Amino acid sequence: MKFEELTEKEFEKASHTFECMTFLQTPMLGRLREKAGWTIHYLGVREKNKIVACTMFMSKAKLFGKREFYAPRGFLLDYSNRELFKFFTLEVKKYVKEHNGYVFRIDPAIINVERDINANIVEGGIDNRDLKKYFKELGYKEIDEHNTEQIHWMYSLPIEGKTSEELFKEMKSNTRNIIRKTEKDNFDLVELKKDELEEFYDVLEETGDRKGFHIRTLEYFRDMYDLFGDDMKFIVARLNLKKHMAMLKEDREKAINDKNALSDNKANDGKRKAFDEQISGFDKKIALDEEIMNKTGKEVITLSGSQFILVQPEVLYFNSGNYDEYMMFNSQYLIQWKMIQYAVEHGYKKYNFYGISGNFDRNSETYGMYEFKTRFNGHVEELIGEFEMPVDKIYGLIKFLQKLKNGWKRKR
């Protein structure tokens, strides 16, 4: 086995041969990090002219000019090959030390222990807890999951070998009903161009303000658009209020005609009542559309928006937002369903709903996000975690100073 630096082209070609590949190990993400002052390194192990391990590393100067190295969702290798993992770790450690580093971090896209839709451990499923122990044997230190850079818990829908029809049938019945309704409402799902991203950003910003989470700048999303190209989609759901009202009025008229066509037979009392409820429902929806149009002065409104990253083997649902006053239209259901269909049609293996908190208490603030994702079927993914490897004796001092600094910030 031979450890070596790789060219970007060599790394990119090799990276897609590993099952644990994610968008975080792409040169596009590396170029995005370069804008924030990181330096990118491509490292690998070659055996019999084949790259059997690789990673995109990034480094940045920290305290005392010493550099921190980080491989987001790296390394890329077969972790069942302990000899290879050990060899790569030791060689990387030497490389980091030679390049003025004091520590390196990794957080591979490896399942810790397989879980079901309710986060229960699957008996006889994937179990990498022994691998986690091996990390520590090699000298890695585990970082508390609340302090990791990347998410620790995800929610995913395996789609390989399944049709869209099969996936639809496996969703919860109320989810199928909502999707059918949103399809009938004829929302326009629009893929935005770079000069239109402000429409998506406005939705995201409103959602962040409402829910109290930080969002990046509009320029950041424009940079992502440029770097990922066809591997990224920004989709918004729009509603043409005039068309929607016309459809509702047509449906209302049909319900009235169907009701009037019933005979006066007492046996039809139940049907008449059902039609009255339908008509009343149409009246309320028409009135709501009119109210929105009068309030906004617009015929077409944006309901919600989502950002997706498309890097084999998965379509990843990365960011999203909804205008609070338009939540009742349930447009996010339609966006998810159309992108699941897209993933199936284009041969992806997994539809990744991405981050969940890992708190499965129904009373928690984050439970609603997890519950929304479970409605499409799928399962919880608990990743193995983030680990760091000390490389220089100054590591302890820097960690101590960082702890003091973080404590001071919390007190302020």
C-alpha positions as CSV (number, residue, x, y, z in Angstrom):
1,M,0.0,0.0,0.0
2,K,1.2,3.5,-0.9
3,F,0.1,6.7,0.7
4,E,0.1,9.7,-1.5
5,E,-1.4,13.1,-2.4
6,L,-4.0,13.0,-5.1
7,T,-5.0,15.4,-7.8
8,E,-8.5,16.7,-7.6
9,K,-9.4,14.6,-10.7
10,E,-8.0,11.4,-9.2
11,F,-9.9,12.0,-6.0
12,E,-13.2,12.8,-7.7
13,K,-13.1,9.7,-9.8
14,A,-12.1,7.4,-6.9
15,S,-14.6,9.0,-4.4
16,H,-17.7,7.7,-6.3
17,T,-16.6,4.1,-5.8
18,F,-17.2,4.2,-2.1
19,E,-20.6,3.6,-0.5
20,C,-19.9,6.1,2.2
21,M,-19.6,9.0,-0.3
22,T,-21.6,12.1,0.4
23,F,-21.8,15.6,-1.1
24,L,-19.5,16.8,1.8
25,Q,-16.7,14.9,0.2
26,T,-16.9,16.7,-3.2
27,P,-14.5,19.2,-4.7
28,M,-17.5,21.6,-5.0
29,L,-17.9,21.6,-1.3
30,G,-14.1,22.1,-1.0
31,R,-14.2,25.2,-3.2
32,L,-17.0,26.6,-1.1
33,R,-14.8,26.1,2.0
34,E,-11.9,27.7,0.3
35,K,-14.0,30.9,0.1
36,A,-14.1,30.8,4.0
37,G,-10.3,30.5,4.2
38,W,-9.7,26.8,4.3
39,T,-7.0,25.0,2.3
40,I,-7.9,21.8,0.5
41,H,-5.8,18.6,0.4
42,Y,-6.6,15.4,-1.4
43,L,-5.0,12.3,0.1
44,G,-5.3,8.6,-0.8
45,V,-3.9,5.1,-0.6
46,R,-3.0,3.2,-3.8
47,E,-2.7,-0.6,-4.0
48,K,-1.9,-2.4,-7.2
49,N,-2.6,0.9,-9.1
50,K,-6.1,1.2,-7.5
51,I,-7.1,3.9,-5.0
52,V,-8.5,1.9,-2.1
53,A,-8.9,4.8,0.3
54,C,-9.1,8.6,-0.1
55,T,-10.3,11.8,1.5
56,M,-10.7,15.5,0.9
57,F,-9.0,17.2,3.8
58,M,-9.3,20.9,4.6
59,S,-7.0,22.8,6.9
60,K,-7.1,26.2,8.6
61,A,-4.7,28.1,10.9
62,K,-5.9,28.3,14.5
63,L,-4.1,29.3,17.8
64,F,-0.3,29.8,17.7
65,G,-0.5,29.4,13.9
66,K,-1.0,25.7,14.2
67,R,-3.4,24.1,11.7
68,E,-6.6,22.1,12.3
69,F,-7.4,19.5,9.7
70,Y,-10.9,18.2,9.0
71,A,-12.3,15.6,6.6
72,P,-16.1,16.2,6.4
73,R,-17.8,12.8,6.1
74,G,-14.3,11.3,5.5
75,F,-12.4,9.0,5.3
76,L,-13.7,7.2,2.2
77,L,-12.7,3.5,2.5
78,D,-14.0,0.1,3.5
79,Y,-14.0,0.2,7.3
80,S,-14.2,-3.5,7.6
81,N,-10.6,-3.6,6.4
82,R,-9.0,-2.6,9.7
83,E,-5.5,-2.9,8.4
84,L,-6.3,-0.3,5.7
85,F,-8.0,2.0,8.1
86,K,-5.0,1.8,10.5
87,F,-2.5,2.4,7.7
88,F,-4.4,5.4,6.4
89,T,-4.8,6.9,9.9
90,L,-1.1,6.6,10.7
91,E,-0.1,8.1,7.3
92,V,-2.5,10.9,7.7
93,K,-1.2,11.6,11.1
94,K,2.3,12.0,9.7
95,Y,1.0,14.2,6.9
96,V,-0.8,16.5,9.3
97,K,2.2,16.8,11.6
98,E,4.5,17.6,8.6
99,H,2.0,20.4,7.5
100,N,2.1,22.2,10.9
101,G,-1.2,20.5,12.1
102,Y,-2.0,19.8,15.7
103,V,-5.2,17.7,15.2
104,F,-7.4,16.2,12.5
105,R,-11.1,15.4,12.7
106,I,-13.2,12.8,10.8
107,D,-16.9,12.0,10.8
108,P,-17.5,9.2,8.3
109,A,-20.9,8.5,6.8
110,I,-21.1,5.2,8.6
111,I,-24.1,3.8,10.5
112,N,-23.5,3.3,14.2
113,V,-26.3,0.8,14.7
114,E,-29.3,0.2,12.4
115,R,-32.6,1.6,13.5
116,D,-36.2,1.5,12.3
117,I,-38.8,4.2,11.6
118,N,-39.3,4.7,15.4
119,A,-35.5,4.8,16.1
120,N,-35.6,1.3,17.7
121,I,-32.5,-0.8,17.2
122,V,-33.1,-3.4,14.5
123,E,-32.2,-6.9,15.8
124,G,-29.6,-8.5,13.6
125,G,-29.1,-5.2,11.7
126,I,-26.0,-3.2,11.0
127,D,-23.9,-2.8,14.1
128,N,-20.6,-0.8,14.0
129,R,-20.2,-0.3,17.8
130,D,-17.0,-2.5,17.7
131,L,-15.7,-0.2,14.9
132,K,-16.3,2.7,17.2
133,K,-14.1,1.0,19.8
134,Y,-11.4,0.5,17.2
135,F,-11.4,4.2,16.5
136,K,-10.5,4.7,20.2
137,E,-7.8,2.0,20.1
138,L,-6.1,3.9,17.3
139,G,-6.0,7.0,19.4
140,Y,-9.1,8.9,18.2
141,K,-11.1,10.8,20.8
142,E,-14.9,10.9,20.4
143,I,-16.5,14.3,20.2
144,D,-19.8,14.7,22.1
145,E,-22.6,14.6,19.6
146,H,-23.9,18.0,20.7
147,N,-20.6,19.6,19.6
148,T,-20.1,17.9,16.3
149,E,-19.9,19.9,13.1
150,Q,-22.2,17.7,11.0
151,I,-25.5,16.2,12.0
152,H,-25.4,13.0,14.0
153,W,-29.0,11.7,13.2
154,M,-30.7,11.6,9.9
155,Y,-33.9,10.2,8.4
156,S,-33.8,8.3,5.1
157,L,-36.0,6.5,2.6
158,P,-34.3,3.6,0.7
159,I,-35.6,3.6,-2.9
160,E,-33.3,1.3,-4.8
161,G,-35.2,-1.4,-6.6
162,K,-38.6,0.2,-5.9
163,T,-41.0,2.0,-8.2
164,S,-42.7,5.3,-7.3
165,E,-46.0,3.5,-7.1
166,E,-44.6,1.0,-4.5
167,L,-43.1,3.9,-2.4
168,F,-46.4,5.8,-2.6
169,K,-48.4,2.8,-1.3
170,E,-45.9,2.4,1.6
171,M,-46.5,6.0,2.8
172,K,-49.0,6.6,5.6
173,S,-52.6,6.9,4.3
174,N,-53.1,10.5,5.4
175,T,-49.8,11.4,3.6
176,R,-51.1,9.8,0.4
177,N,-54.4,11.8,0.8
178,I,-52.5,15.1,1.3
179,I,-50.4,14.5,-1.7
180,R,-53.4,13.7,-3.9
181,K,-55.1,16.9,-2.7
182,T,-52.0,19.0,-3.4
183,E,-51.7,17.5,-6.9
184,K,-55.4,18.4,-7.5
185,D,-54.7,22.0,-6.3
186,N,-52.3,22.4,-9.2
187,F,-49.4,24.2,-7.5
188,D,-46.6,25.2,-9.8
189,L,-43.3,23.7,-8.7
190,V,-40.6,25.9,-10.2
191,E,-36.9,25.2,-10.3
192,L,-35.1,28.5,-9.7
193,K,-32.2,30.0,-11.6
194,K,-29.4,31.8,-9.8
195,D,-31.0,35.3,-10.3
196,E,-34.2,34.0,-8.8
197,L,-32.7,32.6,-5.5
198,E,-34.0,35.5,-3.5
199,E,-37.5,34.0,-3.7
200,F,-36.2,30.8,-2.0
201,Y,-34.1,32.9,0.5
202,D,-37.0,35.0,1.6
203,V,-39.0,31.9,2.5
204,L,-36.0,30.5,4.4
205,E,-35.3,33.7,6.2
206,E,-39.0,34.0,7.4
207,T,-38.8,30.4,8.6
208,G,-35.5,31.0,10.4
209,D,-36.8,34.1,12.1
210,R,-40.0,32.3,13.2
211,K,-38.3,29.2,14.5
212,G,-35.2,30.9,15.8
213,F,-32.4,29.2,13.8
214,H,-29.5,30.8,12.0
215,I,-29.4,30.8,8.2
216,R,-26.4,31.6,5.9
217,T,-26.3,34.6,3.6
218,L,-27.9,34.7,0.1
219,E,-24.5,34.9,-1.4
220,Y,-23.6,31.5,0.2
221,F,-26.6,29.9,-1.6
222,R,-25.6,31.6,-4.9
223,D,-22.1,30.2,-4.5
224,M,-23.5,26.8,-3.9
225,Y,-25.6,27.2,-7.1
226,D,-22.5,28.1,-9.1
227,L,-20.3,25.3,-7.7
228,F,-22.8,22.4,-7.8
229,G,-24.5,23.2,-11.0
230,D,-26.9,20.4,-12.1
231,D,-26.2,18.6,-8.8
232,M,-28.3,21.1,-6.9
233,K,-31.9,22.2,-7.2
234,F,-33.8,25.1,-5.6
235,I,-37.5,24.5,-5.9
236,V,-40.4,26.7,-4.8
237,A,-44.1,26.0,-4.8
238,R,-46.3,28.7,-6.1
239,L,-50.1,29.1,-6.2
240,N,-52.0,31.0,-8.8
241,L,-54.9,32.3,-6.7
242,K,-57.1,33.2,-9.7
243,K,-56.8,29.7,-11.2
244,H,-57.2,28.1,-7.8
245,M,-60.4,30.0,-7.2
246,A,-61.7,29.1,-10.6
247,M,-61.1,25.4,-9.9
248,L,-62.8,25.7,-6.5
249,K,-65.8,27.4,-8.0
250,E,-66.1,24.7,-10.6
251,D,-65.9,22.0,-8.0
252,R,-68.5,23.9,-5.9
253,E,-70.9,24.1,-8.8
254,K,-70.5,20.4,-9.4
255,A,-71.3,19.6,-5.8
256,I,-74.4,21.8,-5.9
257,N,-75.6,20.1,-9.1
258,D,-75.0,16.7,-7.7
259,K,-76.9,17.6,-4.6
260,N,-79.8,19.0,-6.6
261,A,-79.9,15.8,-8.7
262,L,-80.7,13.7,-5.6
263,S,-84.4,12.8,-5.1
264,D,-86.3,14.0,-2.0
265,N,-86.1,10.4,-0.6
266,K,-85.2,10.5,3.1
267,A,-82.5,7.9,2.3
268,N,-80.5,10.7,0.6
269,D,-80.4,12.9,3.7
270,G,-76.9,11.7,4.5
271,K,-75.7,12.5,1.0
272,R,-77.3,15.9,1.1
273,K,-75.5,16.7,4.4
274,A,-72.2,15.5,2.9
275,F,-72.7,17.8,-0.1
276,D,-73.6,20.7,2.2
277,E,-70.3,20.2,4.0
278,Q,-68.4,20.1,0.7
279,I,-70.0,23.3,-0.5
280,S,-69.3,25.0,2.8
281,G,-65.7,23.9,2.6
282,F,-65.4,25.3,-0.9
283,D,-66.9,28.6,0.2
284,K,-64.2,28.9,3.0
285,K,-61.4,28.1,0.6
286,I,-62.6,30.6,-2.0
287,A,-63.0,33.3,0.7
288,L,-59.4,32.5,1.9
289,D,-58.0,32.9,-1.6
290,E,-59.8,36.2,-2.0
291,E,-58.5,37.4,1.4
292,I,-54.9,36.5,0.5
293,M,-55.2,38.2,-2.9
294,N,-56.6,41.4,-1.4
295,K,-54.0,41.4,1.4
296,T,-50.9,40.7,-0.9
297,G,-52.1,42.4,-4.1
298,K,-50.8,39.3,-5.9
299,E,-52.4,36.8,-8.2
300,V,-49.5,34.3,-7.7
301,I,-47.9,33.7,-4.2
302,T,-45.0,31.6,-3.1
303,L,-45.9,29.0,-0.5
304,S,-42.6,27.2,0.3
305,G,-39.2,26.4,-1.0
306,S,-36.6,23.6,-0.7
307,Q,-33.0,23.0,-1.6
308,F,-31.8,19.6,-2.8
309,I,-28.3,18.2,-3.4
310,L,-28.0,15.4,-5.9
311,V,-24.8,13.4,-5.4
312,Q,-24.9,9.6,-5.9
313,P,-26.0,7.5,-4.2
314,E,-28.6,9.9,-2.8
315,V,-30.9,12.9,-3.3
316,L,-30.5,14.9,-0.2
317,Y,-33.2,17.3,1.1
318,F,-30.9,20.0,2.5
319,N,-32.8,23.2,3.4
320,S,-36.4,24.3,3.3
321,G,-38.8,26.9,4.5
322,N,-42.6,27.6,4.6
323,Y,-44.5,30.8,5.0
324,D,-46.4,30.3,8.2
325,E,-49.7,31.8,6.9
326,Y,-49.7,29.3,4.0
327,M,-48.9,26.1,5.9
328,M,-52.5,24.9,5.4
329,F,-51.8,24.3,1.7
330,N,-49.3,21.5,2.6
331,S,-47.1,22.4,-0.4
332,Q,-44.0,20.7,1.1
333,Y,-45.7,17.3,0.7
334,L,-45.9,17.8,-3.0
335,I,-42.3,19.0,-3.3
336,Q,-41.1,15.9,-1.4
337,W,-43.2,13.6,-3.5
338,K,-42.0,15.0,-6.8
339,M,-38.4,14.8,-5.7
340,I,-38.8,11.2,-4.5
341,Q,-40.2,10.4,-8.0
342,Y,-37.2,12.3,-9.5
343,A,-34.8,10.2,-7.4
344,V,-36.4,6.9,-8.6
345,E,-36.4,8.0,-12.2
346,H,-32.7,8.9,-12.1
347,G,-31.4,5.8,-10.4
348,Y,-30.6,7.1,-6.9
349,K,-30.4,4.5,-4.1
350,K,-31.7,6.7,-1.3
351,Y,-33.8,9.7,-0.6
352,N,-32.2,11.4,2.4
353,F,-34.5,13.7,4.4
354,Y,-31.3,14.7,6.3
355,G,-31.2,16.0,9.8
356,I,-33.3,15.2,12.8
357,S,-32.5,16.0,16.4
358,G,-32.2,12.5,17.9
359,N,-34.8,13.5,20.5
360,F,-37.8,11.3,20.0
361,D,-39.9,12.7,22.8
362,R,-43.3,13.7,21.4
363,N,-43.2,16.8,23.6
364,S,-39.8,18.1,22.3
365,E,-39.7,21.2,20.1
366,T,-38.1,19.3,17.3
367,Y,-40.5,16.3,17.2
368,G,-42.7,17.8,14.5
369,M,-39.8,17.8,12.0
370,Y,-39.1,14.1,12.6
371,E,-42.8,13.3,12.5
372,F,-43.2,15.0,9.1
373,K,-40.4,12.9,7.6
374,T,-41.8,9.6,9.0
375,R,-45.0,10.2,7.1
376,F,-43.2,9.2,3.9
377,N,-42.0,5.9,5.4
378,G,-38.2,5.2,5.8
379,H,-36.0,4.8,8.9
380,V,-33.8,6.7,11.4
381,E,-30.1,6.7,10.7
382,E,-27.7,7.1,13.6
383,L,-24.2,7.9,12.4
384,I,-21.0,6.7,14.1
385,G,-20.1,10.2,15.2
386,E,-17.1,12.6,15.0
387,F,-13.6,11.8,16.2
388,E,-10.4,13.8,16.4
389,M,-6.8,12.7,16.5
390,P,-4.3,14.7,18.5
391,V,-1.1,15.1,16.5
392,D,1.0,17.6,18.4
393,K,1.6,18.1,22.2
394,I,0.2,21.6,21.9
395,Y,-3.2,19.9,21.4
396,G,-4.0,19.8,25.1
397,L,-3.2,23.5,25.6
398,I,-5.3,24.6,22.6
399,K,-8.3,22.5,23.7
400,F,-8.0,24.1,27.2
401,L,-7.9,27.6,25.8
402,Q,-10.9,26.9,23.5
403,K,-12.8,25.6,26.5
404,L,-12.1,28.8,28.4
405,K,-13.2,30.9,25.4
406,N,-16.4,28.9,24.9
407,G,-17.3,29.2,28.6
408,W,-16.7,33.0,28.5
409,K,-19.0,33.3,25.5
410,R,-21.7,31.3,27.2
411,K,-21.5,33.6,30.3
412,R,-21.8,36.7,28.1
